[in-house]
Amino acid sequence: MRGRVTAVSSNGEYAFTKPNRDSITLLAGLGVEGDVHAGVTVRHRSRVAQDPTQPNLRQVHLIHEELFAEVGAAGFEVTPGDLGENITTLGIDLLGLPVGAVLRIGGSAVLEVTGLRNPCLQIDNFRDGLLKQVVGRDETGNIVRKAGIMSVVRDGGVVRPGDPIEVELPAGPHRPLERV
């Protein structure tokens, strides 16, 4: 499975959106250099309040650009970085990846997928009603989260728009993604 990076974003301050950048640098075991969510332990404010010693399984947030067209059809304008992601992708079914999938990006960066982003009410503060577009239920009543995936950095490197992404699936059986 192959795709590409369409945008990269980071923010050194707590804010819902992240400005687009020409490049970001991924640091092994930490996340995006200079990003507020980089670190060995949790950085998301609500998780820090619960237990600041938890490992940071949310070092790098990825969203598939195809989501923007989907929510756009429902009347919501969303562009790269708007939902707080670090890497926007095209051509990969991110939500269908299993836990432990490896994403090789550009020349040297390697991410390991840890789980699904759990969207919060801040999404409705950004665009009223958008939360219902990115969290719903399937035909059997199970919760479906569409706001991207989370990962940790195994090998660092610079990531730029246009960089190729190659997906390596872990040995089976595969575990579906759950919220992290």
N, C-alpha and C positions, 0 to 999 in steps of 0.2 A: 504494500500500500504506500502510495506516495502523494505528497501534496506540496504546498509551499506556504511560506510566511507572506502575509499581505501587509501587516503593520506590526510595529513593536511600540510598547508604551511603558512608562514608569513614572513614579511620583515619590519624592522624598518626604512628602507630608501626607498625613491622613486626609484623604478626600475620596469621594466616590469614583470620580473619573480619573483617568491617567492621560497626560499629554502624550501624543505620538512623538517618537524620536527617530533619528536617522539610524540608530543602532542601540542595542542594549548589550551589556556584558553579563553573562551568567557566571556565577561563582559556585564551584562545587560545594555541595552541602549547605549552601546559604540562600541562594536565589539570585535576584536581579540586583546588581551593584547599584547602590544608592536608592533602592526602592524601600519604602517604609515597611513592607512585609518580608524583607530579607532577614534571615536569621536561622539559627539552629533550632531554637524553640519558637513556639507560636508568637505571632505578631498581631493577629487580628484582635482588636480590642475586646470583643466579647469573650474570646477564648483565653486571653491573658487574664481577664477577671475571674474566670473559672479555675484555671490552673496554669500559671506562667511557665511551668516546667515541662509541659507537653511538647513532644517533638513537632517541629513545623513540617507538616505534610502538605502545606499550601504555599510553597516557596515561589512557584511560577503558575500563574493562571492563564489558561488558553481558552479562546472562544473561536468557534467556526464562523467564518464570515457569512456562511449560508443562513445563519440565524437572523442576520440583519434584514435579509430579503423576506424571511418568514414573518417577522414582526412588522416589517414595513407594509406587508399586504394587509395587516390589521390596523394600519394607520399610525404606526410608531416609527419615528426617524431615529435610528441608532447607527452610529459610526464607530470605527475602531477606537478603543480606549474608553468609550463612553460607559461601559459596564465594569470598568476597573481591571480589565484583562491586561496582561503583559505581552502576550503574543496572539495575534489574530491569524487564523489559518484558512486555507481554501483547499478543498479536494480531499479532506480526510474526515471520516465519520468519527469524530472525537468521542461522542457519547456512546458509541458502540465498542470502544476499546475496552479490554479487560484490565484489571488491576495488574500492575507490573509491566505493561507494554512500554517499550522503549522508543523514544522519538529522537532520531539523529537529525540535527538541524545544522545546516551550513557546513563549515569545514570541521568543527570539532565539538560543538555543544551536544550534550546527551542529557535528556530528561527521562525520568521514570514516572509513569502515571500512577497517582495514588488514589484518586477518587473524583467524585462529582463536586462541583461548587454547590453549596446550599444557598440559594438566593434569599435575600432578606428584604425587609420593608424599605430599605434605602432605594431599591429599584423603583418603587412607586413615588418616592420623593423626587427621583430623577425624571420620570415620566409617569404620571398618574395612570394606573391601570396596566402598566407594563408587567408587573409581577405575575398577573394571571396568564400572560403570554409565555412566560419562561418557566412557570411551574403549573402543572396541571395533573390530570389523572388519565390513565389509559382506560380502555373499555372494561377492564376487570377491577377498576378502582385503585390501582397502584399509582403512587405518586411518580410523576415524570419530571425530572429536572433537566432543563435545556440550557442553563446559563454557563456552560463550559465545564472544563475539567481542571483539576489541580495536579501538580507534579512537584518532584524534587529534582535538584540538579545533581546528576552523577558526575558529569565532566563539564567543566566550564568552557566558555568561548563567546565570541561575539556573534550576535544574531541581527540580521538586517532584513528589511522587506525584500522579497524576491528569493530569499534563501530556500533551497529545497528541504523538504522534510521526508525522511524515510522512517517507516514504522516497522518495528520488530515485535512480534507477538511472543509472549513467554510460553514456555512449555505448558501443555495442558495438564489437567483441565483448567479452563479459564474461569476466573472469578469476575462476575459483572461488577461494574463500578457502583459504589455506594457513596453517600455524602461524607465528606471529610471536613 
